[in-house]
């Protein structure tokens, strides 16, 4: 009988330990997810800035091409 109680207690402890490990893992994953979300926001902001810069450069290049064409047409 004593062995059965001990076995049951050990089984309960093992379950509690496993649950604690799962909860700790869940907490780590949530923290990792939050870090990744923040990193994603930063990268998205950088991407939008780069897209705006690319658009500006494309407009400047178009203007330079138009000026070049006008200069060639004069001569």
Secondary structure, DSSP 8 states (H G I E B T S, - for coil): -HHHHHHHHHHHHHHHHHHHHHHHHHHHHHHHHHHHHHHHHHHHHHHHHHHHHHHHHHHHHHHHHHHHHHHHHH-
